[in-house]
Amino acid sequence: MAKVGSQGYIQALSAEAQFADKTTVRRHKPDYQIVLYMGLLMLIGLIIMYAIGPQRANVLNNAYGSDYGSMYFFIKQVVSLGVAIVAFWTMAFIPYTWFTRHSGKLLMISIGACVLLFLAGVANLGIAQQTLGATRWFNLGVLGSFQPAELLKYAILIFLAGFLGGKVKQGKLNNAQATLIPVAIITAISMIFIVVIQKDFGTGVSLLGIIISMLVVSGLNLKNAGIIVVSILIIGSVLIISAPHRLDRFMTFLNGDNASLSDSNSYHIDQAKLAIGTGGLFGVGVGNSVQATGYLPEATNDSVFAIIGETFGFVGLLTVLALFTALLMRLLKLMDHLVDVRLKLLIAGTFGWFGSHVMLNVASMVGVIPLTGITLPLLSFGGTSLIFIAAALGLVFQLSHYTVHPSSLKEARYEDSSSRRGIGRSRHTGRSGFTRN
């Protein structure tokens, strides 16, 4: 039964692909709800940086003898948001076909950047920024830092959309040699650089989120899906066991609330829960955070969700989660109203990228999964992750110009080509963001 369902889904995708090849979907108004949700999340993040930036600067100055100004984190976040907005609108206006044509070059450049970072780290060059025993960023001086892993995720998103889309049209998606082995090789190379060399398990998981989302939407059958899941579990277990700090975090998670108070591995999650609990229903208010004064590690980055809970309370957390959910649901609706399988996969990968960040960060902060260092999209302090996620959303915004009415999709899937009528007519966006005749 599952096999029949999977085969039917692949046939539907194939029909839509043929429909896209034969039909020009006219450009119409885009879905501005993407801009609305993204803008609100960015604004909340900016408020948080303004509120806790001075405290964070004071902590770092006292701990490391640095000389951060009280407005350093806020100003830097404003600059990062400015670059991210430029990236969003750039991706929204440069034709997506340009990226698909050069996806192979983009992938090679991103892998080359990871190789260069590795070599610079081995040679102890100043351009390779080392933090807590890991080399993940290029130090660009006054321009800040750059994380090549984020470029790699963006490149894989673009490349696999075209690659898997082509295999769907050829009917070779579940072919091991033609499709699955090349995808496995690309994934393995990427994970070696990100998880093994750069020691960034959280970013590695988000990369898997992109790839798995695209494979699922493209019509991967249950047998191959099962093989992939088992492989991920085995390799993931090896990566956890082979790294003492990951194993310590995992064992602390298993101990839960029974973890010893003297266990330093439980300190971070304990402080995160304390911050969320202290916030109560409406929070302690802007500028009144205690955890940001040095108790909660990475208060402006990975732990910003807990700080939001302390500052704005349970209501604030629900508001943030509602915005994330609304944006993710918007992506799914847009994906469902595209006829070109390559465009569907671009949005599916963006959904996996964005959604994995949200789920991993939130679940880590409330103790549902082992603590994992990963940013909360559009809210956390930082540049590279924010810029590339905004760029991916900009590409989605561009694709929202080319959605079609559900009746056209039904016609493409279930009717003979000779019976199709009106699919070349102009379509315009309704208030819901869908197109209508």
C-alpha angles and dihedrals in degrees: 000000000000089000091053091049092050092048091050091051092051090049089052090052090048091051091050090048090054089047090053092049093052099038134061109217106211119233114253139168114312128235105269092184086083089060091046096053093041092049094050092050091048090050092052090050091051092051090051092050090050091050101047102023095093091049092049091049091050092051093051093045092053095043101043105017092245124152106229115161119232091252096042098107094042094049093046090050090051089053092047091049090050091053090044091053090050089050090050095052092041091056089043093059106031104088110257089225089070090060094045091051092052098035093113092053091047091052092050092048092051093049089046089054090054090049091049091050090051093050092046090051093050090050091047092234117173092238090068108079113212119200126175092344095309130105108209106135142058111230106226097178114224089006090064123228136317127211111207091196089073091053088049091054091051092048093050090049091056096039098048093046090062096036097048092039089057092049091051090054090048093047091239101112095116094040108118099210098039099043121357099051094049090049090048091051093050090047093048094050091048094047092049090057097040105036104024104032102026092033092222106142095168094055089047091055092049089051089054087050089060095047097043093048091053093047092050094049092046090061107262109183123239095252094056091040089055092050091050094048093050091047092051092050092050095045091042091053091051091050091050095047093045093055114065095205092052092047090050091052091048093050090047088053091051091051090053115173089352091071113122116260087231091057104111090198091067094049097090097049091042091056091046092054090046091053093051092045093048091055093065116180102328104014135238093282136251113313095014100094114134097183091059091062091080106293099096114057118229091010093168096042128029094005098050091110090062091048090052088052091051094045102040101018130216091322090055092050092049090051092052092046090048091054092049091048093048092051093047092048089050090056091052092050092049091048090052091054098053122094101196108085091211091059091046089055093049090057092041090055092047089050090052091047096048095037095049091053092051096045096044094047097045094042090050094051094052094043098248092126133018114286110277126183108233135131126252104238117255091353108065123085114257143082117232099051092044093049097049095044088051089048091053091050089049089056090050090050089054091050090053086074089071106049119127136211115274090241090063091053091050090050091050092051104041111021132074115254089243091062097051114115133184098002092130095056123112116270129199133199119258125211090269091060094250123115125251135191 
